[in-house]
Amino acid sequence: MEYIKGENRYYVVDGDKEIAEITYSTDGENILIIDHTAVDSNYRGQKIAETLVKLVVDQAIVEGKEIVPLCPYAAKVFSRKVEYQKIQKKEM
């Protein structure tokens, strides 16, 4: 499996098949909004989606941005990971 950065998204390929993705949009220069996470049902349970969220979090940290975890899965990850909450945008 390979994790690849695209335009406003990260995605995962296994061979020549795309099996997962996370997408985000921007709000101004300092906010990333995670709006969608999906993993092919045959690949669930392997922490792929959690890794995708971490990739966006790492990007936000490097770029000095905050994140709005709009996607229900991303919101769930943010609620469990205290270290992510420090870059979570509290109000829009």
PDB file of N, CA, C and O in Angstrom:
ATOM      1  N   MET A   1       0.842  -1.183   0.000  1.00  0.00           N
ATOM      2  CA  MET A   1       0.000   0.000   0.000  1.00  0.00           C
ATOM      3  C   MET A   1       0.882   1.239   0.000  1.00  0.00           C
ATOM      4  O   MET A   1       1.944   1.272   0.621  1.00  0.00           O
ATOM      5  N   GLU A   2       0.419   2.242  -0.704  1.00  0.00           N
ATOM      6  CA  GLU A   2       1.164   3.499  -0.793  1.00  0.00           C
ATOM      7  C   GLU A   2       0.228   4.663  -0.492  1.00  0.00           C
ATOM      8  O   GLU A   2      -0.873   4.748  -1.036  1.00  0.00           O
ATOM      9  N   TYR A   3       0.683   5.562   0.387  1.00  0.00           N
ATOM     10  CA  TYR A   3      -0.058   6.777   0.733  1.00  0.00           C
ATOM     11  C   TYR A   3       0.465   7.902  -0.153  1.00  0.00           C
ATOM     12  O   TYR A   3       1.672   8.130  -0.237  1.00  0.00           O
ATOM     13  N   ILE A   4      -0.458   8.605  -0.815  1.00  0.00           N
ATOM     14  CA  ILE A   4      -0.070   9.623  -1.787  1.00  0.00           C
ATOM     15  C   ILE A   4      -0.800  10.929  -1.473  1.00  0.00           C
ATOM     16  O   ILE A   4      -1.984  10.929  -1.137  1.00  0.00           O
ATOM     17  N   LYS A   5      -0.067  12.047  -1.590  1.00  0.00           N
ATOM     18  CA  LYS A   5      -0.694  13.358  -1.415  1.00  0.00           C
ATOM     19  C   LYS A   5      -1.177  13.847  -2.768  1.00  0.00           C
ATOM     20  O   LYS A   5      -0.422  13.885  -3.739  1.00  0.00           O
ATOM     21  N   GLY A   6      -2.442  14.218  -2.814  1.00  0.00           N
ATOM     22  CA  GLY A   6      -3.013  14.824  -4.012  1.00  0.00           C
ATOM     23  C   GLY A   6      -3.386  16.264  -3.699  1.00  0.00           C
ATOM     24  O   GLY A   6      -2.946  16.827  -2.697  1.00  0.00           O
ATOM     25  N   GLU A   7      -4.187  16.845  -4.551  1.00  0.00           N
ATOM     26  CA  GLU A   7      -4.646  18.211  -4.315  1.00  0.00           C
ATOM     27  C   GLU A   7      -5.810  18.180  -3.329  1.00  0.00           C
ATOM     28  O   GLU A   7      -6.881  17.660  -3.642  1.00  0.00           O
ATOM     29  N   ASN A   8      -5.599  18.734  -2.149  1.00  0.00           N
ATOM     30  CA  ASN A   8      -6.591  18.770  -1.066  1.00  0.00           C
ATOM     31  C   ASN A   8      -7.069  17.378  -0.656  1.00  0.00           C
ATOM     32  O   ASN A   8      -8.221  17.199  -0.261  1.00  0.00           O
ATOM     33  N   ARG A   9      -6.186  16.410  -0.751  1.00  0.00           N
ATOM     34  CA  ARG A   9      -6.526  15.062  -0.314  1.00  0.00           C
ATOM     35  C   ARG A   9      -5.275  14.199  -0.209  1.00  0.00           C
ATOM     36  O   ARG A   9      -4.229  14.487  -0.790  1.00  0.00           O
ATOM     37  N   TYR A  10      -5.432  13.145   0.549  1.00  0.00           N
ATOM     38  CA  TYR A  10      -4.461  12.057   0.569  1.00  0.00           C
ATOM     39  C   TYR A  10      -5.241  10.818   0.161  1.00  0.00           C
ATOM     40  O   TYR A  10      -6.427  10.691   0.465  1.00  0.00           O
ATOM     41  N   TYR A  11      -4.576   9.916  -0.523  1.00  0.00           N
ATOM     42  CA  TYR A  11      -5.255   8.682  -0.896  1.00  0.00           C
ATOM     43  C   TYR A  11      -4.274   7.516  -0.819  1.00  0.00           C
ATOM     44  O   TYR A  11      -3.057   7.695  -0.774  1.00  0.00           O
ATOM     45  N   VAL A  12      -4.851   6.321  -0.806  1.00  0.00           N
ATOM     46  CA  VAL A  12      -4.058   5.115  -0.643  1.00  0.00           C
ATOM     47  C   VAL A  12      -4.329   4.209  -1.833  1.00  0.00           C
ATOM     48  O   VAL A  12      -5.476   3.991  -2.222  1.00  0.00           O
ATOM     49  N   VAL A  13      -3.249   3.685  -2.400  1.00  0.00           N
ATOM     50  CA  VAL A  13      -3.390   2.722  -3.480  1.00  0.00           C
ATOM     51  C   VAL A  13      -2.751   1.401  -3.065  1.00  0.00           C
ATOM     52  O   VAL A  13      -1.739   1.359  -2.366  1.00  0.00           O
ATOM     53  N   ASP A  14      -3.373   0.350  -3.516  1.00  0.00           N
ATOM     54  CA  ASP A  14      -2.848  -0.995  -3.335  1.00  0.00           C
ATOM     55  C   ASP A  14      -2.706  -1.562  -4.743  1.00  0.00           C
ATOM     56  O   ASP A  14      -3.695  -1.944  -5.370  1.00  0.00           O
ATOM     57  N   GLY A  15      -1.493  -1.613  -5.227  1.00  0.00           N
ATOM     58  CA  GLY A  15      -1.277  -1.975  -6.630  1.00  0.00           C
ATOM     59  C   GLY A  15      -1.766  -0.835  -7.501  1.00  0.00           C
ATOM     60  O   GLY A  15      -1.270   0.288  -7.408  1.00  0.00           O
ATOM     61  N   ASP A  16      -2.741  -1.130  -8.349  1.00  0.00           N
ATOM     62  CA  ASP A  16      -3.291  -0.082  -9.214  1.00  0.00           C
ATOM     63  C   ASP A  16      -4.692   0.340  -8.775  1.00  0.00           C
ATOM     64  O   ASP A  16      -5.398   1.022  -9.518  1.00  0.00           O
ATOM     65  N   LYS A  17      -5.094  -0.065  -7.573  1.00  0.00           N
ATOM     66  CA  LYS A  17      -6.438   0.226  -7.088  1.00  0.00           C
ATOM     67  C   LYS A  17      -6.400   1.250  -5.949  1.00  0.00           C
ATOM     68  O   LYS A  17      -5.670   1.079  -4.972  1.00  0.00           O
ATOM     69  N   GLU A  18      -7.199   2.321  -6.088  1.00  0.00           N
ATOM     70  CA  GLU A  18      -7.329   3.282  -4.997  1.00  0.00           C
ATOM     71  C   GLU A  18      -8.281   2.690  -3.961  1.00  0.00           C
ATOM     72  O   GLU A  18      -9.413   2.331  -4.285  1.00  0.00           O
ATOM     73  N   ILE A  19      -7.819   2.591  -2.716  1.00  0.00           N
ATOM     74  CA  ILE A  19      -8.604   1.910  -1.692  1.00  0.00           C
ATOM     75  C   ILE A  19      -9.099   2.812  -0.563  1.00  0.00           C
ATOM     76  O   ILE A  19      -9.950   2.406   0.228  1.00  0.00           O
ATOM     77  N   ALA A  20      -8.569   4.032  -0.487  1.00  0.00           N
ATOM     78  CA  ALA A  20      -8.976   4.925   0.603  1.00  0.00           C
ATOM     79  C   ALA A  20      -8.613   6.358   0.263  1.00  0.00           C
ATOM     80  O   ALA A  20      -7.733   6.623  -0.555  1.00  0.00           O
ATOM     81  N   GLU A  21      -9.322   7.282   0.921  1.00  0.00           N
ATOM     82  CA  GLU A  21      -8.987   8.694   0.743  1.00  0.00           C
ATOM     83  C   GLU A  21      -9.492   9.514   1.909  1.00  0.00           C
ATOM     84  O   GLU A  21     -10.410   9.125   2.630  1.00  0.00           O
ATOM     85  N   ILE A  22      -8.858  10.667   2.067  1.00  0.00           N
ATOM     86  CA  ILE A  22      -9.340  11.701   2.968  1.00  0.00           C
ATOM     87  C   ILE A  22      -9.268  12.994   2.176  1.00  0.00           C
ATOM     88  O   ILE A  22      -8.275  13.262   1.499  1.00  0.00           O
ATOM     89  N   THR A  23     -10.314  13.789   2.260  1.00  0.00           N
ATOM     90  CA  THR A  23     -10.327  15.056   1.541  1.00  0.00           C
ATOM     91  C   THR A  23     -10.514  16.188   2.528  1.00  0.00           C
ATOM     92  O   THR A  23     -11.102  16.021   3.597  1.00  0.00           O
ATOM     93  N   TYR A  24      -9.999  17.343   2.143  1.00  0.00           N
ATOM     94  CA  TYR A  24     -10.143  18.529   2.984  1.00  0.00           C
ATOM     95  C   TYR A  24     -10.242  19.754   2.094  1.00  0.00           C
ATOM     96  O   TYR A  24      -9.791  19.764   0.949  1.00  0.00           O
ATOM     97  N   SER A  25     -10.844  20.779   2.658  1.00  0.00           N
ATOM     98  CA  SER A  25     -10.908  22.058   1.972  1.00  0.00           C
ATOM     99  C   SER A  25     -10.224  23.085   2.872  1.00  0.00           C
ATOM    100  O   SER A  25      -9.834  22.778   3.999  1.00  0.00           O
ATOM    101  N   THR A  26     -10.087  24.282   2.368  1.00  0.00           N
ATOM    102  CA  THR A  26      -9.464  25.335   3.156  1.00  0.00           C
ATOM    103  C   THR A  26     -10.474  26.428   3.441  1.00  0.00           C
ATOM    104  O   THR A  26     -11.406  26.651   2.669  1.00  0.00           O
ATOM    105  N   ASP A  27     -10.278  27.097   4.547  1.00  0.00           N
ATOM    106  CA  ASP A  27     -11.069  28.270   4.895  1.00  0.00           C
ATOM    107  C   ASP A  27     -10.066  29.356   5.240  1.00  0.00           C
ATOM    108  O   ASP A  27      -9.515  29.384   6.341  1.00  0.00           O
ATOM    109  N   GLY A  28      -9.840  30.236   4.303  1.00  0.00           N
ATOM    110  CA  GLY A  28      -8.797  31.231   4.483  1.00  0.00           C
ATOM    111  C   GLY A  28      -7.428  30.574   4.363  1.00  0.00           C
ATOM    112  O   GLY A  28      -7.278  29.512   3.760  1.00  0.00           O
ATOM    113  N   GLU A  29      -6.445  31.226   4.947  1.00  0.00           N
ATOM    114  CA  GLU A  29      -5.080  30.724   4.830  1.00  0.00           C
ATOM    115  C   GLU A  29      -4.676  29.804   5.972  1.00  0.00           C
ATOM    116  O   GLU A  29      -3.657  29.120   5.869  1.00  0.00           O
ATOM    117  N   ASN A  30      -5.442  29.767   7.056  1.00  0.00           N
ATOM    118  CA  ASN A  30      -4.972  29.086   8.256  1.00  0.00           C
ATOM    119  C   ASN A  30      -5.829  27.930   8.734  1.00  0.00           C
ATOM    120  O   ASN A  30      -5.591  27.406   9.823  1.00  0.00           O
ATOM    121  N   ILE A  31      -6.828  27.510   7.947  1.00  0.00           N
ATOM    122  CA  ILE A  31      -7.726  26.459   8.407  1.00  0.00           C
ATOM    123  C   ILE A  31      -7.895  25.391   7.331  1.00  0.00           C
ATOM    124  O   ILE A  31      -8.139  25.693   6.162  1.00  0.00           O
ATOM    125  N   LEU A  32      -7.758  24.129   7.759  1.00  0.00           N
ATOM    126  CA  LEU A  32      -8.078  22.984   6.916  1.00  0.00           C
ATOM    127  C   LEU A  32      -9.343  22.347   7.473  1.00  0.00           C
ATOM    128  O   LEU A  32      -9.464  22.166   8.684  1.00  0.00           O
ATOM    129  N   ILE A  33     -10.270  22.012   6.614  1.00  0.00           N
ATOM    130  CA  ILE A  33     -11.522  21.377   7.023  1.00  0.00           C
ATOM    131  C   ILE A  33     -11.544  19.965   6.452  1.00  0.00           C
ATOM    132  O   ILE A  33     -11.674  19.776   5.243  1.00  0.00           O
ATOM    133  N   ILE A  34     -11.416  18.971   7.338  1.00  0.00           N
ATOM    134  CA  ILE A  34     -11.506  17.583   6.889  1.00  0.00           C
ATOM    135  C   ILE A  34     -12.980  17.282   6.662  1.00  0.00           C
ATOM    136  O   ILE A  34     -13.777  17.317   7.600  1.00  0.00           O
ATOM    137  N   ASP A  35     -13.346  16.984   5.406  1.00  0.00           N
ATOM    138  CA  ASP A  35     -14.767  16.830   5.092  1.00  0.00           C
ATOM    139  C   ASP A  35     -15.171  15.414   4.659  1.00  0.00           C
ATOM    140  O   ASP A  35     -16.359  15.127   4.516  1.00  0.00           O
ATOM    141  N   HIS A  36     -14.195  14.537   4.453  1.00  0.00           N
ATOM    142  CA  HIS A  36     -14.563  13.190   3.977  1.00  0.00           C
ATOM    143  C   HIS A  36     -13.421  12.217   4.221  1.00  0.00           C
ATOM    144  O   HIS A  36     -12.257  12.529   3.969  1.00  0.00           O
ATOM    145  N   THR A  37     -13.765  11.045   4.711  1.00  0.00           N
ATOM    146  CA  THR A  37     -12.811   9.941   4.854  1.00  0.00           C
ATOM    147  C   THR A  37     -13.521   8.667   4.418  1.00  0.00           C
ATOM    148  O   THR A  37     -14.651   8.409   4.832  1.00  0.00           O
ATOM    149  N   ALA A  38     -12.871   7.883   3.596  1.00  0.00           N
ATOM    150  CA  ALA A  38     -13.472   6.626   3.137  1.00  0.00           C
ATOM    151  C   ALA A  38     -12.398   5.575   2.937  1.00  0.00           C
ATOM    152  O   ALA A  38     -11.292   5.868   2.483  1.00  0.00           O
ATOM    153  N   VAL A  39     -12.748   4.331   3.289  1.00  0.00           N
ATOM    154  CA  VAL A  39     -11.854   3.189   3.085  1.00  0.00           C
ATOM    155  C   VAL A  39     -12.688   2.067   2.471  1.00  0.00           C
ATOM    156  O   VAL A  39     -13.790   1.775   2.935  1.00  0.00           O
ATOM    157  N   ASP A  40     -12.153   1.445   1.427  1.00  0.00           N
ATOM    158  CA  ASP A  40     -12.806   0.294   0.810  1.00  0.00           C
ATOM    159  C   ASP A  40     -13.096  -0.744   1.896  1.00  0.00           C
ATOM    160  O   ASP A  40     -12.254  -1.002   2.756  1.00  0.00           O
ATOM    161  N   SER A  41     -14.279  -1.331   1.852  1.00  0.00           N
ATOM    162  CA  SER A  41     -14.707  -2.255   2.903  1.00  0.00           C
ATOM    163  C   SER A  41     -13.761  -3.447   3.063  1.00  0.00           C
ATOM    164  O   SER A  41     -13.664  -4.009   4.154  1.00  0.00           O
ATOM    165  N   ASN A  42     -13.079  -3.831   2.018  1.00  0.00           N
ATOM    166  CA  ASN A  42     -12.131  -4.949   2.108  1.00  0.00           C
ATOM    167  C   ASN A  42     -10.855  -4.604   2.873  1.00  0.00           C
ATOM    168  O   ASN A  42     -10.064  -5.493   3.189  1.00  0.00           O
ATOM    169  N   TYR A  43     -10.651  -3.321   3.172  1.00  0.00           N
ATOM    170  CA  TYR A  43      -9.426  -2.870   3.834  1.00  0.00           C
ATOM    171  C   TYR A  43      -9.693  -2.258   5.212  1.00  0.00           C
ATOM    172  O   TYR A  43      -8.775  -1.734   5.844  1.00  0.00           O
ATOM    173  N   ARG A  44     -10.910  -2.319   5.668  1.00  0.00           N
ATOM    174  CA  ARG A  44     -11.229  -1.729   6.969  1.00  0.00           C
ATOM    175  C   ARG A  44     -10.577  -2.518   8.096  1.00  0.00           C
ATOM    176  O   ARG A  44     -10.239  -3.692   7.943  1.00  0.00           O
ATOM    177  N   GLY A  45     -10.409  -1.846   9.228  1.00  0.00           N
ATOM    178  CA  GLY A  45      -9.813  -2.488  10.393  1.00  0.00           C
ATOM    179  C   GLY A  45      -8.291  -2.510  10.378  1.00  0.00           C
ATOM    180  O   GLY A  45      -7.679  -3.172  11.215  1.00  0.00           O
ATOM    181  N   GLN A  46      -7.671  -1.799   9.444  1.00  0.00           N
ATOM    182  CA  GLN A  46      -6.213  -1.772   9.343  1.00  0.00           C
ATOM    183  C   GLN A  46      -5.631  -0.409   9.717  1.00  0.00           C
ATOM    184  O   GLN A  46      -4.453  -0.144   9.477  1.00  0.00           O
ATOM    185  N   LYS A  47      -6.459   0.449  10.304  1.00  0.00           N
ATOM    186  CA  LYS A  47      -6.054   1.802  10.735  1.00  0.00           C
ATOM    187  C   LYS A  47      -5.634   2.705   9.573  1.00  0.00           C
ATOM    188  O   LYS A  47      -4.871   3.652   9.763  1.00  0.00           O
ATOM    189  N   ILE A  48      -6.125   2.413   8.396  1.00  0.00           N
ATOM    190  CA  ILE A  48      -5.804   3.233   7.225  1.00  0.00           C
ATOM    191  C   ILE A  48      -6.410   4.616   7.374  1.00  0.00           C
ATOM    192  O   ILE A  48      -5.731   5.614   7.132  1.00  0.00           O
ATOM    193  N   ALA A  49      -7.680   4.698   7.768  1.00  0.00           N
ATOM    194  CA  ALA A  49      -8.337   6.001   7.920  1.00  0.00           C
ATOM    195  C   ALA A  49      -7.653   6.821   9.007  1.00  0.00           C
ATOM    196  O   ALA A  49      -7.483   8.031   8.860  1.00  0.00           O
ATOM    197  N   GLU A  50      -7.263   6.169  10.090  1.00  0.00           N
ATOM    198  CA  GLU A  50      -6.571   6.891  11.166  1.00  0.00           C
ATOM    199  C   GLU A  50      -5.235   7.448  10.673  1.00  0.00           C
ATOM    200  O   GLU A  50      -4.849   8.558  11.039  1.00  0.00           O
ATOM    201  N   THR A  51      -4.544   6.687   9.858  1.00  0.00           N
ATOM    202  CA  THR A  51      -3.286   7.158   9.278  1.00  0.00           C
ATOM    203  C   THR A  51      -3.525   8.340   8.354  1.00  0.00           C
ATOM    204  O   THR A  51      -2.731   9.280   8.335  1.00  0.00           O
ATOM    205  N   LEU A  52      -4.601   8.304   7.593  1.00  0.00           N
ATOM    206  CA  LEU A  52      -4.929   9.431   6.714  1.00  0.00           C
ATOM    207  C   LEU A  52      -5.195  10.696   7.519  1.00  0.00           C
ATOM    208  O   LEU A  52      -4.748  11.780   7.144  1.00  0.00           O
ATOM    209  N   VAL A  53      -5.923  10.560   8.628  1.00  0.00           N
ATOM    210  CA  VAL A  53      -6.170  11.726   9.491  1.00  0.00           C
ATOM    211  C   VAL A  53      -4.840  12.262  10.000  1.00  0.00           C
ATOM    212  O   VAL A  53      -4.625  13.474  10.017  1.00  0.00           O
ATOM    213  N   LYS A  54      -3.948  11.370  10.414  1.00  0.00           N
ATOM    214  CA  LYS A  54      -2.641  11.798  10.924  1.00  0.00           C
ATOM    215  C   LYS A  54      -1.852  12.547   9.856  1.00  0.00           C
ATOM    216  O   LYS A  54      -1.150  13.507  10.175  1.00  0.00           O
ATOM    217  N   LEU A  55      -1.950  12.134   8.616  1.00  0.00           N
ATOM    218  CA  LEU A  55      -1.248  12.841   7.541  1.00  0.00           C
ATOM    219  C   LEU A  55      -1.724  14.286   7.422  1.00  0.00           C
ATOM    220  O   LEU A  55      -0.915  15.195   7.238  1.00  0.00           O
ATOM    221  N   VAL A  56      -3.035  14.497   7.525  1.00  0.00           N
ATOM    222  CA  VAL A  56      -3.567  15.865   7.461  1.00  0.00           C
ATOM    223  C   VAL A  56      -3.141  16.654   8.699  1.00  0.00           C
ATOM    224  O   VAL A  56      -2.789  17.829   8.596  1.00  0.00           O
ATOM    225  N   VAL A  57      -3.173  16.013   9.866  1.00  0.00           N
ATOM    226  CA  VAL A  57      -2.738  16.674  11.102  1.00  0.00           C
ATOM    227  C   VAL A  57      -1.266  17.073  10.978  1.00  0.00           C
ATOM    228  O   VAL A  57      -0.904  18.205  11.300  1.00  0.00           O
ATOM    229  N   ASP A  58      -0.428  16.169  10.521  1.00  0.00           N
ATOM    230  CA  ASP A  58       0.994  16.483  10.360  1.00  0.00           C
ATOM    231  C   ASP A  58       1.202  17.641   9.391  1.00  0.00           C
ATOM    232  O   ASP A  58       2.039  18.513   9.626  1.00  0.00           O
ATOM    233  N   GLN A  59       0.441  17.644   8.309  1.00  0.00           N
ATOM    234  CA  GLN A  59       0.530  18.743   7.346  1.00  0.00           C
ATOM    235  C   GLN A  59       0.142  20.057   8.014  1.00  0.00           C
ATOM    236  O   GLN A  59       0.829  21.063   7.840  1.00  0.00           O
ATOM    237  N   ALA A  60      -0.947  20.061   8.774  1.00  0.00           N
ATOM    238  CA  ALA A  60      -1.408  21.281   9.439  1.00  0.00           C
ATOM    239  C   ALA A  60      -0.358  21.793  10.426  1.00  0.00           C
ATOM    240  O   ALA A  60      -0.126  22.999  10.519  1.00  0.00           O
ATOM    241  N   ILE A  61       0.268  20.890  11.152  1.00  0.00           N
ATOM    242  CA  ILE A  61       1.295  21.300  12.112  1.00  0.00           C
ATOM    243  C   ILE A  61       2.466  21.956  11.387  1.00  0.00           C
ATOM    244  O   ILE A  61       2.930  23.020  11.798  1.00  0.00           O
ATOM    245  N   VAL A  62       2.941  21.342  10.326  1.00  0.00           N
ATOM    246  CA  VAL A  62       4.065  21.888   9.554  1.00  0.00           C
ATOM    247  C   VAL A  62       3.712  23.264   8.983  1.00  0.00           C
ATOM    248  O   VAL A  62       4.545  24.169   8.958  1.00  0.00           O
ATOM    249  N   GLU A  63       2.459  23.405   8.524  1.00  0.00           N
ATOM    250  CA  GLU A  63       2.037  24.657   7.883  1.00  0.00           C
ATOM    251  C   GLU A  63       1.496  25.687   8.882  1.00  0.00           C
ATOM    252  O   GLU A  63       1.145  26.799   8.489  1.00  0.00           O
ATOM    253  N   GLY A  64       1.426  25.327  10.162  1.00  0.00           N
ATOM    254  CA  GLY A  64       0.926  26.255  11.182  1.00  0.00           C
ATOM    255  C   GLY A  64      -0.560  26.541  11.046  1.00  0.00           C
ATOM    256  O   GLY A  64      -1.002  27.670  11.256  1.00  0.00           O
ATOM    257  N   LYS A  65      -1.334  25.512  10.693  1.00  0.00           N
ATOM    258  CA  LYS A  65      -2.769  25.691  10.485  1.00  0.00           C
ATOM    259  C   LYS A  65      -3.579  24.968  11.551  1.00  0.00           C
ATOM    260  O   LYS A  65      -3.068  24.103  12.262  1.00  0.00           O
ATOM    261  N   GLU A  66      -4.847  25.338  11.648  1.00  0.00           N
ATOM    262  CA  GLU A  66      -5.785  24.653  12.519  1.00  0.00           C
ATOM    263  C   GLU A  66      -6.668  23.760  11.660  1.00  0.00           C
ATOM    264  O   GLU A  66      -6.765  23.943  10.446  1.00  0.00           O
ATOM    265  N   ILE A  67      -7.317  22.782  12.313  1.00  0.00           N
ATOM    266  CA  ILE A  67      -8.175  21.840  11.595  1.00  0.00           C
ATOM    267  C   ILE A  67      -9.582  21.865  12.164  1.00  0.00           C
ATOM    268  O   ILE A  67      -9.782  21.925  13.377  1.00  0.00           O
ATOM    269  N   VAL A  68     -10.553  21.818  11.261  1.00  0.00           N
ATOM    270  CA  VAL A  68     -11.948  21.580  11.622  1.00  0.00           C
ATOM    271  C   VAL A  68     -12.264  20.155  11.154  1.00  0.00           C
ATOM    272  O   VAL A  68     -12.336  19.908   9.951  1.00  0.00           O
ATOM    273  N   PRO A  69     -12.455  19.217  12.089  1.00  0.00           N
ATOM    274  CA  PRO A  69     -12.769  17.840  11.695  1.00  0.00           C
ATOM    275  C   PRO A  69     -14.273  17.673  11.447  1.00  0.00           C
ATOM    276  O   PRO A  69     -14.991  17.140  12.293  1.00  0.00           O
ATOM    277  N   LEU A  70     -14.732  18.124  10.302  1.00  0.00           N
ATOM    278  CA  LEU A  70     -16.153  18.080   9.949  1.00  0.00           C
ATOM    279  C   LEU A  70     -16.629  16.653   9.679  1.00  0.00           C
ATOM    280  O   LEU A  70     -17.752  16.298  10.036  1.00  0.00           O
ATOM    281  N   CYS A  71     -15.810  15.858   9.071  1.00  0.00           N
ATOM    282  CA  CYS A  71     -16.127  14.451   8.794  1.00  0.00           C
ATOM    283  C   CYS A  71     -16.344  13.725  10.124  1.00  0.00           C
ATOM    284  O   CYS A  71     -15.538  13.881  11.041  1.00  0.00           O
ATOM    285  N   PRO A  72     -17.411  12.938  10.248  1.00  0.00           N
ATOM    286  CA  PRO A  72     -17.683  12.231  11.508  1.00  0.00           C
ATOM    287  C   PRO A  72     -16.530  11.335  11.969  1.00  0.00           C
ATOM    288  O   PRO A  72     -16.251  11.264  13.166  1.00  0.00           O
ATOM    289  N   TYR A  73     -15.867  10.660  11.050  1.00  0.00           N
ATOM    290  CA  TYR A  73     -14.751   9.811  11.461  1.00  0.00           C
ATOM    291  C   TYR A  73     -13.607  10.658  12.015  1.00  0.00           C
ATOM    292  O   TYR A  73     -13.056  10.345  13.071  1.00  0.00           O
ATOM    293  N   ALA A  74     -13.251  11.720  11.310  1.00  0.00           N
ATOM    294  CA  ALA A  74     -12.165  12.586  11.781  1.00  0.00           C
ATOM    295  C   ALA A  74     -12.521  13.193  13.136  1.00  0.00           C
ATOM    296  O   ALA A  74     -11.663  13.295  14.013  1.00  0.00           O
ATOM    297  N   ALA A  75     -13.774  13.594  13.312  1.00  0.00           N
ATOM    298  CA  ALA A  75     -14.208  14.158  14.601  1.00  0.00           C
ATOM    299  C   ALA A  75     -14.025  13.129  15.717  1.00  0.00           C
ATOM    300  O   ALA A  75     -13.616  13.478  16.825  1.00  0.00           O
ATOM    301  N   LYS A  76     -14.323  11.880  15.429  1.00  0.00           N
ATOM    302  CA  LYS A  76     -14.158  10.802  16.413  1.00  0.00           C
ATOM    303  C   LYS A  76     -12.679  10.636  16.782  1.00  0.00           C
ATOM    304  O   LYS A  76     -12.348  10.484  17.958  1.00  0.00           O
ATOM    305  N   VAL A  77     -11.804  10.665  15.798  1.00  0.00           N
ATOM    306  CA  VAL A  77     -10.371  10.546  16.057  1.00  0.00           C
ATOM    307  C   VAL A  77      -9.890  11.728  16.897  1.00  0.00           C
ATOM    308  O   VAL A  77      -9.132  11.545  17.849  1.00  0.00           O
ATOM    309  N   PHE A  78     -10.325  12.928  16.551  1.00  0.00           N
ATOM    310  CA  PHE A  78      -9.931  14.118  17.308  1.00  0.00           C
ATOM    311  C   PHE A  78     -10.414  14.046  18.755  1.00  0.00           C
ATOM    312  O   PHE A  78      -9.720  14.509  19.659  1.00  0.00           O
ATOM    313  N   SER A  79     -11.589  13.475  18.982  1.00  0.00           N
ATOM    314  CA  SER A  79     -12.104  13.384  20.351  1.00  0.00           C
ATOM    315  C   SER A  79     -11.289  12.410  21.194  1.00  0.00           C
ATOM    316  O   SER A  79     -11.241  12.544  22.416  1.00  0.00           O
ATOM    317  N   ARG A  80     -10.651  11.437  20.561  1.00  0.00           N
ATOM    318  CA  ARG A  80      -9.849  10.437  21.278  1.00  0.00           C
ATOM    319  C   ARG A  80      -8.391  10.848  21.447  1.00  0.00           C
ATOM    320  O   ARG A  80      -7.734  10.403  22.388  1.00  0.00           O
ATOM    321  N   LYS A  81      -7.880  11.679  20.566  1.00  0.00           N
ATOM    322  CA  LYS A  81      -6.457  12.014  20.577  1.00  0.00           C
ATOM    323  C   LYS A  81      -6.254  13.440  21.100  1.00  0.00           C
ATOM    324  O   LYS A  81      -6.439  14.421  20.380  1.00  0.00           O
ATOM    325  N   VAL A  82      -5.879  13.518  22.344  1.00  0.00           N
ATOM    326  CA  VAL A  82      -5.686  14.814  22.998  1.00  0.00           C
ATOM    327  C   VAL A  82      -4.673  15.671  22.244  1.00  0.00           C
ATOM    328  O   VAL A  82      -4.830  16.888  22.146  1.00  0.00           O
ATOM    329  N   GLU A  83      -3.629  15.028  21.711  1.00  0.00           N
ATOM    330  CA  GLU A  83      -2.589  15.778  21.012  1.00  0.00           C
ATOM    331  C   GLU A  83      -3.118  16.458  19.748  1.00  0.00           C
ATOM    332  O   GLU A  83      -2.546  17.455  19.307  1.00  0.00           O
ATOM    333  N   TYR A  84      -4.193  15.942  19.160  1.00  0.00           N
ATOM    334  CA  TYR A  84      -4.778  16.575  17.980  1.00  0.00           C
ATOM    335  C   TYR A  84      -5.624  17.780  18.369  1.00  0.00           C
ATOM    336  O   TYR A  84      -5.773  18.710  17.577  1.00  0.00           O
ATOM    337  N   GLN A  85      -6.169  17.775  19.557  1.00  0.00           N
ATOM    338  CA  GLN A  85      -7.085  18.826  19.981  1.00  0.00           C
ATOM    339  C   GLN A  85      -6.413  20.191  20.074  1.00  0.00           C
ATOM    340  O   GLN A  85      -7.093  21.216  20.010  1.00  0.00           O
ATOM    341  N   LYS A  86      -5.077  20.223  20.225  1.00  0.00           N
ATOM    342  CA  LYS A  86      -4.384  21.504  20.312  1.00  0.00           C
ATOM    343  C   LYS A  86      -4.386  22.255  18.981  1.00  0.00           C
ATOM    344  O   LYS A  86      -4.193  23.470  18.960  1.00  0.00           O
ATOM    345  N   ILE A  87      -4.601  21.545  17.867  1.00  0.00           N
ATOM    346  CA  ILE A  87      -4.684  22.243  16.576  1.00  0.00           C
ATOM    347  C   ILE A  87      -6.109  22.272  16.030  1.00  0.00           C
ATOM    348  O   ILE A  87      -6.337  22.713  14.904  1.00  0.00           O
ATOM    349  N   GLN A  88      -7.050  21.809  16.817  1.00  0.00           N
ATOM    350  CA  GLN A  88      -8.451  21.821  16.385  1.00  0.00           C
ATOM    351  C   GLN A  88      -9.019  23.230  16.523  1.00  0.00           C
ATOM    352  O   GLN A  88      -8.914  23.857  17.577  1.00  0.00           O
ATOM    353  N   LYS A  89      -9.614  23.707  15.455  1.00  0.00           N
ATOM    354  CA  LYS A  89     -10.265  25.016  15.468  1.00  0.00           C
ATOM    355  C   LYS A  89     -11.501  24.900  16.338  1.00  0.00           C
ATOM    356  O   LYS A  89     -12.361  24.056  16.087  1.00  0.00           O
ATOM    357  N   LYS A  90     -11.597  25.734  17.352  1.00  0.00           N
ATOM    358  CA  LYS A  90     -12.708  25.631  18.322  1.00  0.00           C
ATOM    359  C   LYS A  90     -14.003  26.234  17.790  1.00  0.00           C
ATOM    360  O   LYS A  90     -15.084  25.693  18.025  1.00  0.00           O
ATOM    361  N   GLU A  91     -13.899  27.338  17.083  1.00  0.00           N
ATOM    362  CA  GLU A  91     -15.115  27.991  16.564  1.00  0.00           C
ATOM    363  C   GLU A  91     -14.843  28.486  15.164  1.00  0.00           C
ATOM    364  O   GLU A  91     -13.724  28.868  14.821  1.00  0.00           O
ATOM    365  N   MET A  92     -15.890  28.471  14.366  1.00  0.00           N
ATOM    366  CA  MET A  92     -15.768  28.986  12.988  1.00  0.00           C
ATOM    367  C   MET A  92     -16.461  30.317  12.908  1.00  0.00           C
ATOM    368  O   MET A  92     -16.486  30.937  11.845  1.00  0.00           O
TER     369      MET A  92
END
